[in-house]
Amino acid sequence: MLEQEQSELEARVAGLRDFEQRYRTGLKDYIQDQLRDLDATPSPEPEPSAEVPADRA
């Protein structure tokens, strides 16, 4: 009885560890893709200021 319950729990733990590994791998891949996309996106040009500098006023 206890041996069967232990085997079932060990199988469940193994399944959860497998799920965790797949989840972490997928999350890491997703984040890396997002970072690559961010690196490939050009930064926006700063808008020219409408204010006149104080030394030119």
Secondary structure, DSSP 8 states (H G I E B T S, - for coil): -HHHHHHHHHHHHHHHHHHHHHHHHHHHHHHHHHHHHHHHS---------S--GGG-
